[in-house]
Amino acid sequence: MPQRPPLPVRDGVNATRLSVPATGWTTVLDYVLHRWGHVDPDGILQRFRTGEVRAADGTAVTETTPLGIHDFVWYYRSVPHEEPIPFPVTVLHQDEHLLAVDKPHFLPTTPGGRFVQESALVRLRNQLGLDHLVPMHRLDRATAGVLLFSTNPDTRGPYQVLFERRQVWKTYEAVSALPSGPSPDVPTRFPLTYRNRMDKVKGVLTARTLDYGPRESGRCPGAPARPGRKTNQGTVGANAETRIELLGRGVSAGTWAGAGVGHFRLFPRTGRTHQLRVHLAALGLGILNDAFYPVLQDVAPDDHERPLQLLAHTIGFTDPLTGAERQFSSRLKLRERPEPGR
């Protein structure tokens, strides 16, 4: 059972638990400054001096507390100069169990890195006064669209099981630049299902694709039958699958005005990190304004006029409490989608 934090939620932010070593530095403060002093050294020192760093039993960890006494400490994360993200989170639905919202581009789902208050979770906790609000899934910071939260700790479990068992279906929309040429074959290629094998290494910005043999694809005559039970052995073959449909093509109505674009609907059957972005890029249809795929771009400030053209459009499931079919759809539109009639 997870250990209960000794500090309550404050300004929408949970206290963060940090594992501290037994040796290597003189005090806990020395170690924390070694880890995070490049972010906000004055703020860290102030938190130790004002009793905002606590041990598991609730006692204050001061600037002189030596290492070796506590295995973990809790503290509130903060960013000294947090850049505001000028887009709202819009509530689509709220009841005693669930909250569905439209998350804008550029806003992270949860606090992390240089974003704390500027995250969907913290904004909504503060806006709605719901300290127990917890996201049921996540969207990349660059992706906009429908995001679900649990509003009730007592009923959270059954909804979490839906996601764990992949009993939730989702659709996305994306806008990609079409290949140049006199008569691109885009319309005749879709609908299609794209499969590959991919993974994401912690600390590396982009996902990578992995080769596998035909006999591991599950589609080759004579391939070994896949067992019908779960095992703790690693899977072989494809582990990422997306069905892709072409909604339309034409000329961009946004900042890429005049460019030929395709508007796609995506049905992910798996949920690998960056899966949709990787799959469209592999088809030569990289999503507009994607700084990661097909080529990783240099780090640059957010350009709010050029958001990634990827939208989590709809999410649906059978409600585990009532048995009713539930569905929530985004009201947002991708600005680079083709102009009607062009």
Backbone hydrogen bonds in HBPLUS format (Angstrom, degrees):
<---DONOR---> <-ACCEPTOR-->    atom                        ^
c    i                          cat <-CA-CA->   ^        H-A-AA   ^      H-
h    n   atom  resd res      DA  || num        DHA   H-A  angle D-A-AA Bond
n    s   type  num  typ     dist DA aas  dist angle  dist       angle   num
A0010-ARG N   A0013-VAL O   2.98 MM   3  5.24 165.5  2.00 142.8 142.3     1
A0013-VAL N   A0010-ARG O   2.91 MM   3  5.24 164.8  1.93 114.8 120.0     2
A0016-THR N   A0075-TYR O   2.68 MM  59  5.37 162.5  1.71 166.4 160.4     3
A0075-TYR N   A0016-THR O   3.01 MM  59  5.37 147.5  2.12 138.7 148.7     4
A0018-LEU N   A0073-VAL O   2.80 MM  55  5.37 163.0  1.83 163.4 169.2     5
A0073-VAL N   A0018-LEU O   2.95 MM  55  5.37 151.2  2.03 144.5 153.7     6
A0020-VAL N   A0071-ASP O   2.92 MM  51  5.53 169.5  1.94 140.9 144.1     7
A0067-LEU N   A0026-THR O   3.30 MM  41  6.24 155.1  2.37 130.1 131.0     8
A0031-TYR N   A0027-THR O   3.26 MM   4  6.63 154.9  2.33 143.8 149.5     9
A0028-VAL N   A0065-THR O   2.95 MM  37  6.06 161.0  1.99 167.2 167.6    10
A0032-VAL N   A0028-VAL O   2.94 MM   4  6.26 164.1  1.97 157.0 161.4    11
A0033-LEU N   A0029-LEU O   2.89 MM   4  6.06 162.7  1.92 156.2 160.5    12
A0034-HIS N   A0030-ASP O   3.00 MM   4  6.18 143.0  2.14 136.9 147.3    13
A0034-HIS N   A0031-TYR O   3.06 MM   3  4.96 117.6  2.46  91.1 107.1    14
A0035-ARG N   A0031-TYR O   2.97 MM   4  6.33 147.8  2.08 147.8 156.4    15
A0036-TRP N   A0032-VAL O   2.78 MM   4  5.89 172.2  1.79 159.2 161.4    16
A0037-GLY N   A0033-LEU O   2.74 MM   4  4.09 136.5  1.93 118.8 122.2    17
A0039-VAL N   A0036-TRP O   2.97 MM   3  5.64 162.1  2.00 121.7 127.4    18
A0044-ILE N   A0040-ASP O   3.00 MM   4  6.26 156.4  2.06 156.7 163.7    19
A0045-LEU N   A0041-PRO O   3.07 MM   4  6.28 167.8  2.09 151.3 154.0    20
A0046-GLN N   A0042-ASP O   2.99 MM   4  6.17 155.7  2.05 145.6 152.6    21
A0047-ARG N   A0043-GLY O   3.06 MM   4  6.28 152.4  2.14 145.7 152.1    22
A0048-PHE N   A0044-ILE O   3.19 MM   4  6.56 155.0  2.26 151.6 157.6    23
A0049-ARG N   A0045-LEU O   3.07 MM   4  6.32 154.2  2.14 147.7 155.0    24
A0050-THR N   A0046-GLN O   2.98 MM   4  6.14 137.5  2.16 147.0 157.7    25
A0052-GLU N   A0047-ARG O   2.93 MM   5  4.94 151.5  2.01 157.7 156.6    26
A0061-VAL N   A0053-VAL O   2.78 MM   8  5.42 170.9  1.78 149.5 148.0    27
A0054-ARG N   A0074-TRP O   2.92 MM  20  5.19 157.2  1.97 145.8 152.4    28
A0074-TRP N   A0054-ARG O   2.76 MM  20  5.19 159.5  1.80 153.0 160.1    29
A0055-ALA N   A0059-THR O   2.88 MM   4  5.45 158.5  1.92 156.4 163.7    30
A0058-GLY N   A0055-ALA O   2.94 MM   3  5.25 160.8  1.98 113.7 118.7    31
A0065-THR N   A0062-THR O   3.25 MM   3  5.32 164.0  2.28 105.6 110.4    32
A0087-PHE N   A0085-ILE O   2.85 MM   2  5.79 139.6  2.02  97.0  92.5    33
A0090-THR N   A0102-ASP O   3.23 MM  12  5.07 158.2  2.28 139.3 140.8    34
A0102-ASP N   A0090-THR O   2.74 MM  12  5.07 154.6  1.80 147.8 156.8    35
A0092-LEU N   A0100-ALA O   2.73 MM   8  5.33 159.8  1.77 144.4 148.9    36
A0093-HIS N   A0100-ALA O   3.12 MM   7  5.02 150.4  2.21 141.9 138.8    37
A0100-ALA N   A0093-HIS O   2.85 MM   7  5.02 165.4  1.87 142.4 146.3    38
A0095-ASP N   A0098-LEU O   2.93 MM   3  5.51 156.4  1.98 163.5 167.6    39
A0151-THR N   A0097-HIS O   2.92 MM  54  5.11 171.7  1.92 125.1 127.9    40
A0099-LEU N   A0149-PHE O   2.95 MM  50  5.02 149.1  2.04 143.0 144.4    41
A0149-PHE N   A0099-LEU O   2.79 MM  50  5.02 151.6  1.87 152.4 159.3    42
A0101-VAL N   A0147-LEU O   3.00 MM  46  5.40 161.0  2.03 151.0 157.2    43
A0147-LEU N   A0101-VAL O   2.94 MM  46  5.40 149.3  2.04 149.4 156.0    44
A0103-LYS N   A0145-GLY O   2.79 MM  42  5.14 171.6  1.79 144.5 141.4    45
A0145-GLY N   A0103-LYS O   2.85 MM  42  5.14 153.8  1.92 145.4 149.3    46
A0106-PHE N   A0141-ARG O   2.79 MM  35  5.03 123.6  2.11 142.3 153.6    47
A0120-ALA N   A0108-PRO O   2.83 MM  12  6.23 166.3  1.85 163.0 165.9    48
A0121-LEU N   A0109-THR O   2.99 MM  12  6.05 154.6  2.06 152.7 159.1    49
A0112-GLY N   A0115-PHE O   2.72 MM   3  5.42 164.2  1.75 164.8 170.6    50
A0115-PHE N   A0112-GLY O   3.01 MM   3  5.42 164.4  2.04 132.6 135.3    51
A0123-ARG N   A0119-SER O   2.97 MM   4  6.05 168.1  1.98 159.2 163.1    52
A0124-LEU N   A0120-ALA O   3.00 MM   4  6.07 167.5  2.02 150.6 154.3    53
A0125-ARG N   A0121-LEU O   2.95 MM   4  6.15 159.8  1.99 150.9 157.0    54
A0126-ASN N   A0122-VAL O   3.07 MM   4  6.20 165.8  2.09 151.9 155.1    55
A0127-GLN N   A0123-ARG O   2.81 MM   4  5.97 157.2  1.86 149.8 157.6    56
A0128-LEU N   A0124-LEU O   2.85 MM   4  5.74 166.2  1.87 151.2 153.9    57
A0129-GLY N   A0125-ARG O   2.84 MM   4  5.32 125.8  2.14 132.2 143.3    58
A0130-LEU N   A0125-ARG O   3.23 MM   5  4.78 131.9  2.47 120.3 130.5    59
A0133-LEU N   A0130-LEU O   3.25 MM   3  5.53 165.2  2.27 113.1 115.0    60
A0134-VAL N   A0150-SER O   3.16 MM  16  5.31 153.9  2.23 144.1 151.5    61
A0150-SER N   A0134-VAL O   2.74 MM  16  5.31 163.5  1.77 163.9 164.2    62
A0136-MET N   A0148-LEU O   2.90 MM  12  5.64 174.2  1.90 139.7 141.5    63
A0143-THR N   A0140-ASP O   3.06 MM   3  5.23 144.7  2.19 104.6 114.9    64
A0144-ALA N   A0310-LEU O   3.40 MM 166  6.71 163.4  2.43 159.1 155.6    65
A0312-ALA N   A0144-ALA O   2.74 MM 168  6.14 167.3  1.75 151.2 153.2    66
A0146-VAL N   A0312-ALA O   2.89 MM 166  5.59 156.9  1.95 150.8 147.3    67
A0155-THR N   A0152-ASN O   3.17 MM   3  5.69 147.8  2.28 113.8 121.7    68
A0159-TYR N   A0156-ARG O   3.15 MM   3  5.57 122.8  2.49 109.6 123.3    69
A0160-GLN N   A0156-ARG O   3.03 MM   4  6.29 154.5  2.09 155.6 163.8    70
A0160-GLN N   A0157-GLY O   3.04 MM   3  5.09 115.9  2.47  99.0 115.0    71
A0161-VAL N   A0157-GLY O   3.02 MM   4  6.31 150.1  2.11 155.4 164.0    72
A0164-GLU N   A0160-GLN O   2.99 MM   4  6.28 161.1  2.03 151.5 157.5    73
A0165-ARG N   A0161-VAL O   2.89 MM   4  6.00 151.5  1.97 152.8 158.7    74
A0167-GLN N   A0162-LEU O   2.83 MM   5  4.96 171.4  1.84 156.9 155.7    75
A0166-ARG N   A0163-PHE O   3.19 MM   3  4.97 161.7  2.22 101.1 106.1    76
A0169-TRP N   A0316-GLY O   2.94 MM 147  5.32 160.3  1.97 150.5 155.6    77
A0316-GLY N   A0169-TRP O   2.90 MM 147  5.32 157.8  1.95 154.3 158.3    78
A0171-THR N   A0314-THR O   2.93 MM 143  5.18 154.1  2.00 143.9 146.1    79
A0313-HIS N   A0171-THR O   2.88 MM 142  5.66 123.2  2.21 131.7 147.9    80
A0314-THR N   A0171-THR O   3.17 MM 143  5.18 164.0  2.20 135.7 139.2    81
A0172-TYR N   A0266-LEU O   2.88 MM  94  4.93 158.6  1.93 142.3 148.6    82
A0266-LEU N   A0172-TYR O   2.82 MM  94  4.93 165.0  1.84 136.0 139.9    83
A0173-GLU N   A0311-LEU O   2.82 MM 138  5.14 150.8  1.90 145.0 154.7    84
A0311-LEU N   A0173-GLU O   2.84 MM 138  5.14 162.8  1.87 157.2 159.6    85
A0174-ALA N   A0264-PHE O   2.98 MM  90  5.21 149.9  2.07 139.0 144.9    86
A0264-PHE N   A0174-ALA O   2.81 MM  90  5.21 172.1  1.82 160.8 163.4    87
A0175-VAL N   A0309-GLN O   3.10 MM 134  5.44 146.1  2.22 143.0 147.7    88
A0288-LEU N   A0175-VAL O   3.00 MM 113  6.18 171.7  2.00 151.7 153.9    89
A0176-SER N   A0262-GLY O   3.00 MM  86  5.35 157.1  2.05 149.3 156.3    90
A0262-GLY N   A0176-SER O   2.82 MM  86  5.35 157.8  1.87 155.3 162.9    91
A0178-LEU N   A0260-GLY O   2.98 MM  82  5.62 174.0  1.98 134.1 135.7    92
A0189-ARG N   A0186-VAL O   3.06 MM   3  5.37 152.7  2.14 112.2 120.7    93
A0192-LEU N   A0244-ILE O   3.06 MM  52  5.49 154.7  2.12 149.6 157.5    94
A0244-ILE N   A0192-LEU O   2.78 MM  52  5.49 170.5  1.79 172.7 175.9    95
A0194-TYR N   A0242-THR O   2.81 MM  48  5.38 161.6  1.85 162.7 160.4    96
A0242-THR N   A0194-TYR O   2.97 MM  48  5.38 155.9  2.03 151.0 158.9    97
A0196-ASN N   A0240-ALA O   3.09 MM  44  5.52 151.7  2.17 146.9 153.5    98
A0239-ASN N   A0196-ASN O   3.00 MM  43  6.37 143.8  2.13 133.2 138.2    99
A0240-ALA N   A0196-ASN O   3.07 MM  44  5.52 136.8  2.26 169.3 168.4   100
A0210-LEU N   A0197-ARG O   2.73 MM  13  5.29 167.0  1.75 145.0 146.5   101
A0199-ASP N   A0208-ARG O   2.99 MM   9  5.65 151.8  2.07 153.7 162.6   102
A0208-ARG N   A0199-ASP O   2.89 MM   9  5.65 166.9  1.91 167.7 172.1   103
A0204-VAL N   A0201-VAL O   3.03 MM   3  5.58 161.6  2.07 139.4 141.1   104
A0216-GLU N   A0213-GLY O   2.95 MM   3  5.37 152.3  2.02 112.0 121.0   105
A0217-SER N   A0214-PRO O   3.08 MM   3  5.24 163.2  2.11 108.1 113.3   106
A0223-ALA N   A0220-CYS O   2.98 MM   3  5.53 149.9  2.07 145.6 143.4   107
A0269-ARG N   A0241-GLU O   2.90 MM  28  5.46 169.2  1.91 148.9 152.2   108
A0243-ARG N   A0267-PHE O   3.07 MM  24  4.98 170.6  2.07 130.3 131.3   109
A0267-PHE N   A0243-ARG O   2.80 MM  24  4.98 159.8  1.84 154.1 157.8   110
A0245-GLU N   A0265-ARG O   2.87 MM  20  5.14 165.6  1.89 156.9 161.0   111
A0265-ARG N   A0245-GLU O   2.85 MM  20  5.14 160.6  1.88 144.1 150.7   112
A0247-LEU N   A0263-HIS O   2.68 MM  16  5.34 150.2  1.77 151.8 160.9   113
A0248-GLY N   A0263-HIS O   3.30 MM  15  5.22 143.7  2.44 140.7 140.5   114
A0263-HIS N   A0248-GLY O   2.74 MM  15  5.22 169.8  1.75 165.3 163.5   115
A0250-GLY N   A0261-VAL O   3.01 MM  11  5.63 155.4  2.07 157.0 162.8   116
A0261-VAL N   A0250-GLY O   2.87 MM  11  5.63 159.6  1.91 143.5 150.4   117
A0339-GLU N   A0251-VAL O   2.98 MM  88  6.03 153.4  2.05 163.1 164.0   118
A0252-SER N   A0259-ALA O   2.92 MM   7  5.60 159.3  1.97 157.8 164.0   119
A0257-ALA N   A0254-GLY O   3.07 MM   3  5.27 127.8  2.36 121.2 119.3   120
A0259-ALA N   A0256-TRP O   2.93 MM   3  5.70 160.7  1.97 151.4 155.0   121
A0275-GLN N   A0272-ARG O   3.04 MM   3  5.09 154.2  2.10 133.1 127.8   122
A0278-VAL N   A0274-HIS O   2.94 MM   4  6.10 161.0  1.97 161.9 167.6   123
A0279-HIS N   A0275-GLN O   2.92 MM   4  6.09 162.7  1.95 154.5 159.3   124
A0280-LEU N   A0276-LEU O   3.11 MM   4  6.22 168.0  2.12 148.2 150.8   125
A0281-ALA N   A0277-ARG O   3.12 MM   4  6.14 157.4  2.17 140.0 146.9   126
A0282-ALA N   A0278-VAL O   2.91 MM   4  6.07 149.8  2.00 146.4 154.6   127
A0283-LEU N   A0280-LEU O   3.11 MM   3  5.16 136.7  2.30  97.6 109.7   128
A0285-LEU N   A0280-LEU O   2.86 MM   5  5.04 154.3  1.93 154.4 149.3   129
A0284-GLY N   A0281-ALA O   3.01 MM   3  5.13 159.5  2.05 110.4 113.6   130
A0290-ASP N   A0287-ILE O   3.22 MM   3  5.71 135.6  2.43 144.2 138.2   131
A0309-GLN N   A0288-LEU O   3.14 MM  21  5.55 163.8  2.16 161.0 160.3   132
A0297-GLN N   A0291-ALA O   2.77 MM   6  5.17 170.2  1.78 160.2 157.6   133
A0306-ARG N   A0303-ASP O   2.88 MM   3  5.49 163.9  1.91 120.8 126.3   134
A0330-SER N   A0313-HIS O   2.68 MM  17  5.02 155.5  1.74 151.2 158.5   135
A0315-ILE N   A0328-PHE O   2.97 MM  13  5.51 151.9  2.05 151.7 160.9   136
A0328-PHE N   A0315-ILE O   2.94 MM  13  5.51 159.4  1.98 158.2 165.0   137
A0317-PHE N   A0326-ARG O   3.01 MM   9  5.46 151.3  2.10 145.2 150.8   138
A0326-ARG N   A0317-PHE O   2.81 MM   9  5.46 175.1  1.82 173.9 175.6   139
A0319-ASP N   A0324-ALA O   2.74 MM   5  5.34 168.3  1.76 166.3 162.1   140
A0323-GLY N   A0319-ASP O   2.76 MM   4  4.97 148.9  1.86 140.4 148.6   141
A0337-ARG N   A0334-LEU O   3.22 MM   3  5.69 168.2  2.24 117.6 119.8   142
A0342-ARG N   A0339-GLU O   3.20 MM   3  5.68 154.2  2.27 138.5 135.4   143
